[in-house]
Amino acid sequence: MSSPPKPGIYTPIPTFFKRSDGHSIDYYTQVEHAKFLRKNGIEGLLVMGSTGEQSHLTRKERASVVKKLHDEIPGYTLLAGVVANALQDALDEIESLKNAGASYAVVLPSSYFGQDIKQGGIIEWYTKLADESTLPLLIYVFPGVSNGIHVDPDTLVELSKHANIVGTKISHGNVSHHALVGLHEDIISGKNKFNVFTGLGQLLLPVLTVGAKGTIDALSGAFPKLYVDIFKAYESGDYDKARLLQLAASRGEEIISKVGILGIKRAIYEQGFGETYLGRAPLSQDFPTGAWDAVVPYFEAAKAADTSSK
């Protein structure tokens, strides 16, 4: 039976691009940013998740980023995002990422047919994938990028029985769903080796109280110690400190709510990483005039509570 990722804070990192030559990958910044995160207590990285613009890179490019990080920062835990509708495509992608150095695959459901897909079909798809996958799987629940597909709590609990399915990243705001999985008797007892992580840092403290083991949150890429300190304060029983830090993190997360994924990349850029915060087309257009200025107070609130060092 595979072991799940350790409890803690994981960062879904952006893919950094060069500004000058048509947005080729900026491997130097990729490594420097990852070193910064490790120095400040981030347990591991999610490479090629939604924040990493997985769908804007080729398979060769995706593997090259994983390999660069694996080679330059030995021993650092690398989770890798997988998006595919066809089962064999998902397996081929997993094999490519494994060969590059990933330790886990974080996999969105096959979602082309949207609401016509039943929970039984989701169970069948992930079971077949896990049976053949050369990496342990985490189920990525993010209806916003998977055609509205929800993976229900009962489905997650059923899939947690599989020896090669070791966790989930839940990127929606239903705390009850986190609880129904994280507190399930077979999971909280350790019978099923399966860790729940929220994808929303604004829910970190609430979901820790209902069985979650941490977060895989993108804004931790700008403010790693803020999220690490929330986790440590909760684990040590310093709930007053945890609440104060959670307020700062929740304010920071308003950046994403108001200006989207580029807000994450801009926040990391403002912390001194990268030539540009713009992505590849079509994610290549800057904010409307005044949009970033409107969220600067949220950025400053999170920054003031973050004690990260370069």
PAZAPA-4460 file (N, C-alpha, C; in steps of 0.05 Angstrom, whole numbers, plus 32768, in hexadecimal, padded with zeros to 4 digits):
% residues 310
    n_x    n_y    n_z   ca_x   ca_y   ca_z    c_x    c_y    c_z   seq   type   mol
   8011   7FE8   8000   8000   8000   8000   8012   8019   8000     1      M     A
   800B   802C   7FEF   801B   8045   7FED   8014   8057   8005     2      S     A
   8028   8067   800C   8024   807B   8022   801B   8095   8016     3      S     A
   8009   80A4   8024   8001   80BE   801B   8016   80D3   801F     4      P     A
   8014   80EA   8013   8026   8101   8019   8023   8108   8036     5      P     A
   8039   8111   8042   8039   8118   805E   8026   8130   8063     6      K     A
   801B   8132   807B   800C   814A   8082   801D   8163   8080     7      P     A
   8010   8179   8079   801F   8192   8077   8015   81A3   8061     8      G     A
   8026   81B6   8058   801F   81C9   8044   802E   81C3   802A     9      I     A
   801F   81C1   8014   802A   81BD   7FFA   8023   81D4   7FE8    10      Y     A
   8035   81DB   7FD6   8030   81F2   7FC4   802C   81E9   7FA8    11      T     A
   8015   81EF   7F9B   8012   81EC   7F7E   8021   8203   7F71    12      P     A
   8038   81FD   7F66   8049   8213   7F5B   8040   821B   7F3F    13      I     A
   8044   8235   7F39   8040   823D   7F1D   8057   8233   7F0C    14      P     A
   8052   8231   7EF2   8068   822E   7EDF   8072   824A   7ED8    15      T     A
   808B   8250   7EDC   8096   826A   7ED6   809F   826B   7EB9    16      F     A
   8098   8282   7EAC   809F   8286   7E90   80B1   829E   7E8D    17      F     A
   80C1   829D   7E78   80D2   82B4   7E71   80C1   82C9   7E62    18      K     A
   80C6   82E2   7E67   80B7   82F7   7E5B   80C0   82FD   7E3E    19      R     A
   80DA   82F7   7E39   80E7   8302   7E21   80E4   82F1   7E08    20      S     A
   80DE   82D8   7E0A   80E1   82C6   7DF3   80C8   82B4   7DEE    21      D     A
   80B1   82BF   7DF1   8099   82B0   7DEB   8091   829D   7E01    22      G     A
   8099   82A3   7E1A   8091   8293   7E31   809B   8277   7E31    23      H     A
   80B5   8274   7E2D   80C2   825A   7E33   80C4   8257   7E51    24      S     A
   80CA   823F   7E5A   80CA   823A   7E77   80E3   8246   7E84    25      I     A
   80DF   8254   7E9A   80F4   8260   7EAA   80FD   824C   7EBF    26      D     A
   810F   823A   7EB8   8117   8225   7ECB   8126   8230   7EE3    27      Y     A
   8135   8245   7EDF   8144   8251   7EF5   8131   825A   7F0C    28      Y     A
   811D   826A   7F04   810A   8273   7F19   80FA   825C   7F24    29      T     A
   80F4   8248   7F13   80E6   8230   7F1D   80F4   8224   7F35    30      Q     A
   810E   8221   7F32   811E   8214   7F47   8121   8226   7F5F    31      V     A
   8127   8240   7F5A   812B   8253   7F70   8112   8256   7F81    32      E     A
   80FB   8256   7F75   80E2   8258   7F83   80DD   823F   7F94    33      H     A
   80E3   8228   7F88   80DF   820F   7F97   80F2   820E   7FAF    34      A     A
   810A   8217   7FAC   811D   8217   7FC3   8112   822A   7FD9    35      K     A
   8107   8240   7FD1   80FB   8253   7FE4   80E5   8246   7FF4    36      F     A
   80D4   8237   7FE6   80BE   8229   7FF4   80C8   8214   8007    37      L     A
   80DB   8204   7FFE   80E6   81F0   8010   80F3   81FC   8029    38      R     A
   8102   8212   8025   810F   821F   803B   80FB   8228   8050    39      K     A
   80E3   822F   8047   80CF   823B   8059   80B9   8226   8062    40      N     A
   80C0   820D   8060   80B0   81F8   806C   809B   81EB   805C    41      G     A
   809A   81F1   8042   8086   81E3   8030   808E   81C6   802D    42      I     A
   807B   81B4   8032   8081   8197   8033   8088   818C   8017    43      E     A
   807B   8197   8002   8080   818D   7FE7   8072   819F   7FD4    44      G     A
   8075   8199   7FBA   806A   81A9   7FA5   8056   8199   7F94    45      L     A
   8041   81A6   7F8B   8030   819C   7F76   8039   81A9   7F5C    46      L     A
   8045   819A   7F4A   804F   81A4   7F31   803A   819D   7F1B    47      V     A
   8035   81B0   7F0A   8022   81AC   7EF4   8005   81A8   7EFE    48      M     A
   7FFE   81B5   7F13   7FE2   81B7   7F1B   7FD5   81CE   7F0B    49      G     A
   7FBE   81D7   7F14   7FB0   81EC   7F07   7FC1   8206   7F06    50      S     A
   7FCE   820C   7F1D   7FDF   8224   7F1E   7FF6   8222   7F0B    51      T     A
   7FFF   820A   7F06   8016   8205   7EF4   8010   8206   7ED7    52      G     A
   7FF7   820D   7ED0   7FEF   820E   7EB4   7FF4   81F4   7EA5    53      E     A
   7FEE   81DE   7EB2   7FF3   81C4   7EA6   7FEA   81C1   7E89    54      Q     A
   7FD3   81CC   7E84   7FC7   81C8   7E69   7FD4   81DA   7E54    55      S     A
   7FE6   81EC   7E5C   7FF3   81FE   7E49   8010   81F4   7E42    56      H     A
   8017   81DD   7E4D   8032   81D2   7E48   802F   81B7   7E3A    57      L     A
   8044   81B0   7E2B   8045   8195   7E1F   804D   8180   7E34    58      T     A
   8048   8167   7E2E   8051   8152   7E40   806F   8153   7E45    59      R     A
   807E   8159   7E30   809B   815B   7E34   80A2   8172   7E46    60      K     A
   8095   8188   7E43   809B   819F   7E55   8093   8199   7E72    61      E     A
   807C   818D   7E75   8073   8186   7E90   8087   8175   7E9F    62      R     A
   8090   8160   7E91   80A4   814E   7E9C   80BE   815D   7EA2    63      A     A
   80C5   8170   7E90   80DF   817E   7E93   80DF   818F   7EAD    64      S     A
   80C9   819B   7EB4   80C7   81AB   7ECD   80CA   8198   7EE5    65      V     A
   80BC   8182   7EE5   80BE   816F   7EFB   80DB   8165   7EFE    66      V     A
   80E7   815E   7EE7   8102   8153   7EE8   8116   8168   7EF3    67      K     A
   8113   8181   7EEA   8125   8196   7EF3   8123   819A   7F11    68      K     A
   810B   819A   7F1C   8108   819D   7F39   8112   8184   7F48    69      L     A
   810D   816D   7F3D   8116   8154   7F49   8135   8153   7F4A    70      H     A
   8142   815C   7F34   815F   815B   7F33   816C   8170   7F44    71      D     A
   8160   8188   7F45   816C   819F   7F53   8167   819F   7F71    72      E     A
   8150   8192   7F79   8149   8192   7F96   8144   8175   7F9E    73      I     A
   8159   8165   7FA0   8155   8149   7FA6   8145   8144   7FC0    74      P     A
   8133   8131   7FBF   8125   8129   7FD7   810B   8139   7FDC    75      G     A
   8107   814E   7FCC   80EF   815E   7FD1   80D7   814F   7FC5    76      Y     A
   80C1   814E   7FD4   80A9   8140   7FCB   809B   814F   7FB4    77      T     A
   8098   8142   7F9D   808B   814E   7F86   8072   813F   7F7F    78      L     A
   805B   814D   7F82   8042   8143   7F78   803F   814F   7F5C    79      L     A
   8032   8140   7F4A   8030   814A   7F2E   8013   8148   7F25    80      A     A
   8009   815D   7F19   7FEE   815E   7F10   7FE9   814F   7EF6    81      G     A
   7FD2   8142   7EF3   7FCB   8133   7EDB   7FAF   813A   7ED3    82      V     A
   7FAC   8141   7EBA   7F91   8147   7EAE   7F8F   8137   7E95    83      V     A
   7F7B   8125   7E94   7F76   8115   7E7C   7F5A   810A   7E7D    84      A     A
   7F4E   8106   7E66   7F34   80F9   7E65   7F37   80DB   7E5F    85      N     A
   7F4A   80D4   7E4E   7F4E   80B8   7E47   7F60   80AB   7E5C    86      A     A
   7F59   8094   7E65   7F68   8086   7E7A   7F85   8082   7E71    87      L     A
   7F8A   8079   7E59   7FA5   8074   7E50   7FB6   808D   7E4F    88      Q     A
   7FA9   80A4   7E47   7FB7   80BD   7E48   7FC0   80C4   7E64    89      D     A
   7FAF   80C0   7E77   7FB6   80C5   7E93   7FCD   80B3   7E9C    90      A     A
   7FCC   809A   7E95   7FE1   8087   7E9C   7FFC   808F   7E8F    91      L     A
   7FFB   8097   7E76   8013   80A0   7E68   801F   80B9   7E75    92      D     A
   800E   80CB   7E7D   8017   80E4   7E8A   8024   80DD   7EA5    93      E     A
   8017   80CC   7EB4   8022   80C4   7ECE   803D   80B7   7ECB    94      I     A
   8040   80A6   7EB7   805A   8099   7EB2   8070   80AD   7EAC    95      E     A
   8069   80C1   7E9B   807C   80D6   7E94   8084   80E6   7EAD    96      S     A
   8071   80EC   7EBE   8077   80FC   7ED6   8087   80EC   7EEA    97      L     A
   8081   80D2   7EEC   8091   80C0   7EFE   80AE   80BF   7EF5    98      K     A
   80B2   80BB   7EDB   80CD   80BA   7ED1   80DC   80D4   7ED5    99      N     A
   80CE   80EA   7ED7   80DA   8104   7EDB   80E1   8109   7EF9   100      A     A
   80D4   80F9   7F0B   80DB   80FC   7F27   80C4   8102   7F3A   101      G     A
   80AB   8101   7F30   8094   8106   7F41   8090   80EE   7F54   102      A     A
   8085   80F4   7F6B   807F   80DF   7F7F   8061   80D8   7F80   103      S     A
   8050   80EA   7F78   8033   80E6   7F79   8027   80F4   7F60   104      Y     A
   8010   80E9   7F58   8000   80F6   7F43   7FE6   8100   7F4F   105      A     A
   7FE0   8119   7F49   7FC7   8126   7F52   7FB5   8129   7F3A   106      V     A
   7F9F   8119   7F39   7F91   8114   7F20   7F74   811F   7F21   107      V     A
   7F6E   8130   7F0F   7F52   8139   7F0B   7F42   8122   7EFF   108      L     A
   7F28   8122   7F03   7F17   810D   7EF7   7F15   8112   7ED9   109      P     A
   7F11   80FD   7ECA   7F09   80FF   7EAE   7EEE   810D   7EAD   110      S     A
   7EEC   8123   7E9E   7ED5   8135   7EA2   7EC7   813F   7E89   111      S     A
   7ECF   8134   7E72   7EC5   8140   7E59   7EA6   8140   7E58   112      Y     A
   7E9A   812B   7E62   7E7D   8129   7E60   7E6E   8134   7E78   113      F     A
   7E7C   8143   7E89   7E70   8153   7E9D   7E5C   8145   7EAE   114      G     A
   7E44   8150   7EB0   7E30   8146   7EC3   7E24   812B   7EBA   115      Q     A
   7E2B   8121   7EA2   7E22   8106   7E9B   7E33   80F1   7EA9   116      D     A
   7E49   80F9   7EB5   7E5B   80E6   7EC2   7E50   80E0   7EDF   117      I     A
   7E4C   80C7   7EE5   7E42   80BF   7EFF   7E59   80B8   7F12   118      K     A
   7E52   80B8   7F2C   7E67   80B1   7F40   7E72   8095   7F3C   119      Q     A
   7E61   8083   7F33   7E6B   8068   7F2E   7E80   8068   7F18   120      G     A
   7E7C   8079   7F03   7E90   807B   7EEE   7EAA   8087   7EF8   121      G     A
   7EA8   809A   7F0A   7EC0   80A6   7F15   7ED0   8091   7F25   122      I     A
   7EC1   8081   7F35   7ECE   806B   7F44   7EDC   8058   7F31   123      I     A
   7ECE   8050   7F1C   7EDA   803D   7F09   7EF3   8049   7EFC   124      E     A
   7EF2   8062   7EF4   7F09   806F   7EE6   7F21   8071   7EF8   125      W     A
   7F1D   807B   7F10   7F34   807D   7F23   7F3F   8062   7F2B   126      Y     A
   7F2D   804E   7F2E   7F36   8033   7F36   7F48   8027   7F20   127      T     A
   7F3F   8029   7F07   7F4F   801F   7EF1   7F6A   802E   7EEF   128      K     A
   7F69   8048   7EF4   7F81   8058   7EF3   7F94   804F   7F09   129      L     A
   7F8A   804C   7F21   7F9B   8044   7F38   7FA6   8028   7F35   130      A     A
   7F97   8017   7F28   7FA0   7FFB   7F24   7FBA   7FFB   7F14   131      D     A
   7FBC   800D   7F01   7FD3   800D   7EEE   7FE7   8023   7EF3   132      E     A
   7FE1   8037   7F03   7FF2   804E   7F06   800C   8046   7F14   133      S     A
   8022   8051   7F0A   803C   804D   7F16   8042   8061   7F2C   134      T     A
   8030   8073   7F31   8032   8086   7F48   8019   8084   7F59   135      L     A
   801B   8088   7F73   8003   808A   7F84   7FF3   80A3   7F7C   136      P     A
   7FD9   80A1   7F7F   7FC7   80B6   7F75   7FBA   80C6   7F8C   137      L     A
   7FB7   80E0   7F87   7FA5   80F0   7F96   7F8F   80F9   7F83   138      L     A
   7F76   80F8   7F8C   7F5F   8100   7F7C   7F5C   811F   7F7F   139      I     A
   7F5B   812C   7F69   7F5A   8149   7F68   7F3D   8151   7F63   140      Y     A
   7F30   815D   7F77   7F14   8165   7F75   7F13   8183   7F70   141      V     A
   7F0E   818B   7F58   7F0D   81A8   7F51   7EF8   81AC   7F3B   142      F     A
   7EDF   81AD   7F43   7EC9   81B0   7F2F   7ECD   81C7   7F1C   143      P     A
   7EDA   81DD   7F25   7EDE   81F4   7F15   7EEE   81F1   7EFC   144      G     A
   7F00   81DC   7EFC   7F10   81D7   7EE4   7F0A   81BC   7ED8   145      V     A
   7EF6   81AE   7EE2   7EF0   8193   7ED8   7ED3   8190   7ED0   146      S     A
   7EC9   81A4   7EC2   7EAF   81A3   7EB6   7E99   819E   7ECA   147      N     A
   7E9D   81AA   7EE2   7E89   81A8   7EF7   7E87   818D   7F05   148      G     A
   7E9A   817B   7F00   7E99   8161   7F0D   7EA0   8163   7F2A   149      I     A
   7E8E   8159   7F3B   7E93   8156   7F58   7E99   8138   7F5D   150      H     A
   7EAE   8134   7F6C   7EB4   8119   7F76   7EA9   8119   7F93   151      V     A
   7E93   810A   7F97   7E84   810B   7FB0   7E95   80FE   7FC7   152      D     A
   7E8F   8107   7FE0   7E9E   80FB   7FF6   7E9C   80DC   7FF8   153      P     A
   7E85   80D1   7FF2   7E83   80B4   7FF3   7E94   80A7   7FDE   154      D     A
   7E97   80B4   7FC7   7EA9   80AA   7FB2   7EC6   80AB   7FBB   155      T     A
   7ECE   80C1   7FC8   7EE9   80C3   7FD2   7EEF   80AD   7FE7   156      L     A
   7EDC   80A9   7FF9   7EE0   8094   800D   7EE2   8078   8000   157      V     A
   7ED1   8073   7FED   7ED3   8059   7FDF   7EEF   8056   7FD1   158      E     A
   7EF8   806B   7FC4   7F12   8069   7FB6   7F29   8068   7FC9   159      L     A
   7F25   8072   7FE2   7F3B   8072   7FF6   7F42   8055   7FFE   160      S     A
   7F31   8042   7FF7   7F37   8026   7FFD   7F4D   801B   7FEB   161      K     A
   7F52   8028   7FD4   7F65   801E   7FC1   7F82   8023   7FCB   162      H     A
   7F93   800F   7FCA   7FAE   8012   7FD5   7FBF   8027   7FC7   163      A     A
   7FB7   802E   7FAE   7FC7   8041   7F9F   7FBA   805C   7F9D   164      N     A
   7FA5   8061   7FAC   7F98   807B   7FAE   7F9C   8085   7FCA   165      I     A
   7FAB   809A   7FCE   7FB5   80A1   7FE8   7FAC   80BD   7FF2   166      V     A
   7F9B   80CA   7FE4   7F91   80E4   7FEE   7F81   80F3   7FDA   167      G     A
   7F79   810B   7FE2   7F69   811C   7FD1   7F70   8139   7FD6   168      T     A
   7F6F   8149   7FC1   7F70   8166   7FC3   7F54   8170   7FBC   169      K     A
   7F46   817D   7FCF   7F2B   8186   7FCB   7F2B   81A5   7FC8   170      I     A
   7F26   81AD   7FB0   7F27   81CA   7FA9   7F0B   81D5   7FA5   171      S     A
   7EFB   81D3   7FBA   7EE1   81E1   7FBB   7EDC   81E7   7FD8   172      H     A
   7EC8   81F8   7FDE   7EC5   8203   7FF8   7EB3   81F4   800B   173      G     A
   7EAA   81DC   8004   7E98   81CD   8016   7EA7   81BF   802C   174      N     A
   7EA8   81CB   8043   7EB7   81C0   805A   7EAB   81A5   8062   175      V     A
   7E91   81A2   805F   7E84   8189   8067   7E8F   8172   8056   176      S     A
   7E95   8176   803D   7EA1   8161   802C   7EBD   8159   8037   177      H     A
   7ECD   816D   803F   7EE6   8167   804B   7EE2   8155   8064   178      H     A
   7ECF   815C   8074   7ECA   814D   808D   7EC0   8131   8088   179      A     A
   7EAE   812E   8074   7EA3   8113   806E   7EB9   8100   8065   180      L     A
   7ECE   810A   805A   7EE4   80F9   8052   7EF9   80F8   8068   181      V     A
   7F02   810F   8072   7F18   8110   8085   7F11   8102   80A0   182      G     A
   7EF8   8103   80A7   7EEF   80F8   80C1   7EE3   80DC   80BE   183      L     A
   7EE2   80D2   80A5   7ED6   80B7   80A2   7EE6   80A3   80B2   184      H     A
   7ED8   8090   80BE   7EE4   807E   80D1   7EFC   806E   80C5   185      E     A
   7EF9   8066   80AC   7F0F   8057   809F   7F27   8068   8098   186      D     A
   7F23   8082   8096   7F39   8094   808F   7F46   809F   80A8   187      I     A
   7F37   80A9   80BB   7F43   80B5   80D3   7F50   80A0   80E4   188      I     A
   7F47   8087   80E2   7F54   8071   80F1   7F6E   8068   80E5   189      S     A
   7F73   806F   80CC   7F8A   8066   80BE   7F87   804C   80AF   190      G     A
   7F6F   8041   80B0   7F6A   8028   80A1   7F6F   802C   8084   191      K     A
   7F64   8041   8079   7F6A   8049   805D   7F7F   805F   805E   192      N     A
   7F95   805A   8050   7FAC   806D   8050   7FA5   8083   803C   193      K     A
   7F99   8099   8046   7F8D   80AC   8034   7F8C   80C7   8043   194      F     A
   7F9A   80DB   8038   7F9A   80F6   8044   7F8A   810A   8034   195      N     A
   7F7B   811A   8042   7F6B   812F   8036   7F7A   814A   8038   196      V     A
   7F7C   8157   8022   7F87   8172   8021   7F73   8185   8014   197      F     A
   7F70   819C   801F   7F60   81B0   8012   7F70   81BF   7FFD   198      T     A
   7F64   81C7   7FE7   7F71   81D7   7FD4   7F6D   81F5   7FD9   199      G     A
   7F5F   81FC   7FEE   7F58   8217   7FF4   7F65   821F   800F   200      L     A
   7F79   8230   800E   7F86   8239   8026   7F75   8248   803A   201      G     A
   7F5F   8254   802F   7F4D   8262   8041   7F3D   824F   8052   202      Q     A
   7F3E   8235   804C   7F31   8221   805C   7F44   8211   806E   203      L     A
   7F5E   8218   806E   7F72   8207   807B   7F6B   8201   8098   204      L     A
   7F67   8215   80A8   7F62   8210   80C4   7F47   8202   80C9   205      L     A
   7F31   820A   80BB   7F19   81FB   80BF   7F1B   81DE   80B8   206      P     A
   7F28   81D7   80A2   7F28   81BB   809A   7F3C   81AA   80AA   207      V     A
   7F50   81B7   80B6   7F62   81A8   80C8   7F52   819D   80DF   208      L     A
   7F3D   81AA   80E7   7F2D   81A1   80FE   7F1B   818A   80F7   209      T     A
   7F18   8184   80DD   7F06   816E   80D4   7F16   8159   80C4   210      V     A
   7F2F   8155   80CB   7F3D   813E   80C0   7F50   8143   80A9   211      G     A
   7F50   815B   809E   7F63   8161   8088   7F7F   8161   8093   212      A     A
   7F92   815C   8081   7FAE   815A   8089   7FBF   8172   807F   213      K     A
   7FB2   8186   8074   7FC1   819D   806A   7FB4   81A9   8052   214      G     A
   7FC3   81B9   8043   7FB9   81C5   802B   7FCD   81C3   8015   215      T     A
   7FC2   81C2   7FFC   7FD2   81C5   7FE4   7FC8   81DF   7FD7   216      I     A
   7FD3   81F5   7FE0   7FC8   8210   7FDB   7FDB   8221   7FCC   217      D     A
   7FD2   822E   7FB7   7FE4   823D   7FA5   7FEF   8256   7FB1   218      A     A
   7FE1   8264   7FC3   7FEB   827D   7FCE   8002   8278   7FE1   219      L     A
   8005   825F   7FEA   801D   8258   7FFA   8036   825B   7FE9   220      S     A
   8034   825E   7FCF   804B   8263   7FBE   8056   827F   7FC2   221      G     A
   8045   8291   7FCC   804F   82AC   7FD3   8055   82B0   7FF0   222      A     A
   8045   82A2   8001   8047   82A6   801E   8049   828A   802C   223      F     A
   805E   827C   8027   8060   8260   8032   805E   825E   8050   224      P     A
   806D   826F   805E   806E   826D   807B   8053   8273   8088   225      K     A
   8043   8284   807B   8028   8289   8086   8018   8270   8089   226      L     A
   8018   825F   8074   8008   8247   8074   8016   8231   8086   227      Y     A
   8030   8230   8085   803E   821D   8096   8039   8224   80B3   228      V     A
   8039   823E   80BA   8035   8246   80D5   8018   8241   80DF   229      D     A
   8004   8243   80CD   7FE9   823B   80D5   7FE9   821E   80DD   230      I     A
   7FF5   820E   80CC   7FF5   81F1   80D0   8003   81EA   80EB   231      F     A
   801A   81F6   80EF   802A   81F1   8107   801B   81FB   8120   232      K     A
   800E   8212   811E   7FFF   821C   8135   7FE8   820A   813C   233      A     A
   7FDA   8200   8128   7FC4   81ED   812D   7FCF   81D3   813A   234      Y     A
   7FE5   81C9   812F   7FF0   81AF   8139   7FF9   81B2   8156   235      E     A
   8003   81CA   815D   800D   81CE   8178   7FF8   81D6   818C   236      S     A
   7FDF   81DB   8182   7FC9   81E3   8194   7FC8   8201   8199   237      G     A
   7FD7   8211   818A   7FD6   822E   818D   7FC0   8239   817A   238      D     A
   7FA7   8235   8182   7F91   823B   8170   7F8D   8259   816D   239      Y     A
   7F94   8269   8181   7F92   8286   817D   7FA4   8290   8167   240      D     A
   7FBD   8286   8167   7FD0   828E   8152   7FC6   8283   8137   241      K     A
   7FBC   826B   8137   7FB3   825F   811E   7F9C   8270   8112   242      A     A
   7F8A   8279   8123   7F73   8289   8119   7F7D   82A4   810E   243      R     A
   7F90   82B1   811B   7F9A   82CB   8111   7FA8   82C7   80F6   244      L     A
   7FB7   82B2   80F4   7FC5   82AD   80DA   7FB1   82A5   80C5   245      L     A
   7F9D   8296   80CC   7F88   828E   80B9   7F7A   82A7   80AD   246      Q     A
   7F75   82BA   80BE   7F68   82D3   80B5   7F79   82E0   80A0   247      L     A
   7F93   82E2   80A4   7FA6   82EE   8091   7FA6   82DE   8077   248      A     A
   7FA6   82C3   8079   7FA6   82B3   8061   7F8C   82B6   8052   249      A     A
   7F76   82B6   8060   7F5C   82B9   8053   7F5A   82D4   8044   250      S     A
   7F65   82E9   8050   7F66   8303   8042   7F77   8301   8029   251      R     A
   7F8E   82F3   802B   7F9E   82F0   8014   7F91   82E0   7FFE   252      G     A
   7F81   82CC   8005   7F73   82BC   7FF1   7F5F   82CB   7FE1   253      E     A
   7F56   82E3   7FEB   7F44   82F3   7FDC   7F50   82FD   7FC2   254      E     A
   7F6A   82FD   7FC0   7F78   8304   7FA7   7F6E   82F1   7F91   255      I     A
   7F6D   82D8   7F97   7F66   82C4   7F83   7F48   82C6   7F7C   256      I     A
   7F38   82CB   7F91   7F1B   82CD   7F8D   7F15   82E5   7F7A   257      S     A
   7F25   82FA   7F7C   7F1E   8312   7F6D   7F2C   8315   7F52   258      K     A
   7F45   830A   7F50   7F53   830D   7F36   7F5D   82F3   7F2A   259      V     A
   7F57   82DC   7F37   7F5C   82C2   7F2A   7F79   82B9   7F2C   260      G     A
   7F80   82A6   7F1B   7F99   8298   7F1D   7FB1   82AB   7F19   261      I     A
   7FAE   82C0   7F08   7FC4   82D3   7F04   7FCA   82E2   7F1E   262      L     A
   7FB6   82E3   7F30   7FBB   82EF   7F4A   7FCF   82E0   7F5A   263      G     A
   7FCE   82C5   7F58   7FE2   82B4   7F65   7FFE   82BA   7F5A   264      I     A
   8000   82BA   7F40   8019   82BE   7F33   8024   82DA   7F38   265      K     A
   8012   82EE   7F39   801B   8309   7F3F   8025   830B   7F5C   266      R     A
   8018   82FE   7F6E   8021   82FF   7F8A   803D   82F3   7F8D   267      A     A
   8042   82DD   7F7F   805D   82D0   7F80   8071   82E2   7F72   268      I     A
   8069   82EF   7F5C   807B   8302   7F4E   8082   831A   7F60   269      Y     A
   806E   8323   7F6F   8073   833A   7F82   8086   8332   7F98   270      E     A
   8089   8318   7F9D   809C   830E   7FB1   80B8   830A   7FA6   271      Q     A
   80BB   8311   7F8C   80D6   8311   7F80   80DD   82FA   7F6E   272      G     A
   80C9   82EB   7F64   80CE   82D4   7F54   80C3   82D7   7F37   273      F     A
   80D5   82D4   7F24   80CC   82D3   7F08   80CF   82ED   7EF9   274      G     A
   80CF   82EA   7EDE   80D0   8300   7ECC   80B5   830C   7EC7   275      E     A
   80A0   82FB   7EC9   8085   8304   7EC3   8072   82F2   7ED3   276      T     A
   805A   82FD   7ED8   8045   82ED   7EE4   8030   82E4   7ECF   277      Y     A
   8034   82EC   7EB7   8021   82E4   7EA2   8026   82C8   7E99   278      L     A
   8011   82BA   7E91   8014   829E   7E88   8016   829D   7E69   279      G     A
   8014   8285   7E5F   8013   8281   7E43   7FF6   8286   7E39   280      R     A
   7FF4   828E   7E20   7FDA   8293   7E14   7FC9   827A   7E17   281      A     A
   7FB0   827D   7E1F   7FA1   8297   7E22   7FA2   82A4   7E3D   282      P     A
   7FB3   829A   7E4F   7FB6   82A6   7E6A   7FCC   82BB   7E6A   283      L     A
   7FCC   82CB   7E55   7FE2   82DD   7E4F   7FDB   82FA   7E52   284      S     A
   7FC2   8300   7E59   7FB9   831C   7E5A   7FBA   8326   7E77   285      Q     A
   7FC4   833F   7E7A   7FC7   834A   7E94   7FAC   8352   7EA0   286      D     A
   7FAC   8359   7EBA   7F94   8361   7EC8   7F88   837A   7EBB   287      F     A
   7F6E   837E   7EBD   7F63   8397   7EB6   7F6F   83AD   7EC7   288      P     A
   7F6F   83C5   7EBD   7F7A   83DC   7ECC   7F6D   83DE   7EE8   289      T     A
   7F7E   83DF   7EFC   7F75   83E2   7F17   7F6F   83C9   7F26   290      G     A
   7F6E   83B2   7F18   7F65   8399   7F25   7F79   8390   7F3B   291      A     A
   7F93   8391   7F34   7FA7   8389   7F48   7FA8   839D   7F5F   292      W     A
   7FA6   83B6   7F59   7FA7   83CB   7F6F   7F90   83C6   7F83   293      D     A
   7F7A   83BC   7F79   7F63   83B7   7F8B   7F68   83A0   7F9F   294      A     A
   7F7A   838E   7F98   7F7F   8377   7FAA   7F99   837A   7FBA   295      V     A
   7FA7   838F   7FB6   7FC0   8393   7FC5   7FBC   8392   7FE3   296      V     A
   7FA6   839D   7FEE   7FA2   839A   800B   7FA1   837D   8014   297      P     A
   7F96   836B   8004   7F95   834F   800B   7FB1   8343   800A   298      Y     A
   7FC0   834B   7FF6   7FDC   8342   7FF4   7FEC   834B   800C   299      F     A
   7FE9   8364   8014   7FF8   836F   802A   7FF0   8362   8044   300      E     A
   7FD7   835B   8047   7FCE   834E   8060   7FDB   8332   8063   301      A     A
   7FDD   8323   804E   7FEA   8309   804F   8009   830D   8053   302      A     A
   8014   8320   8045   8031   8324   8047   8039   832C   8063   303      K     A
   8029   833C   8070   8030   8345   808B   8031   832E   809F   304      A     A
   8021   8319   809A   8021   8302   80AD   8034   82EC   80A5   305      A     A
   8041   82EF   808E   8053   82DB   8084   8070   82E1   808D   306      D     A
   807E   82CD   8097   8099   82D1   80A1   80AD   82C2   8090   307      T     A
   80A6   82BD   8076   80B8   82AE   8064   80D2   82BE   805F   308      S     A
   80E8   82AF   805B   8101   82BC   8054   810D   82AF   803C   309      S     A
   811B   82BF   802C   8129   82B4   8015   8145   82AA   801D   310      K     A
***
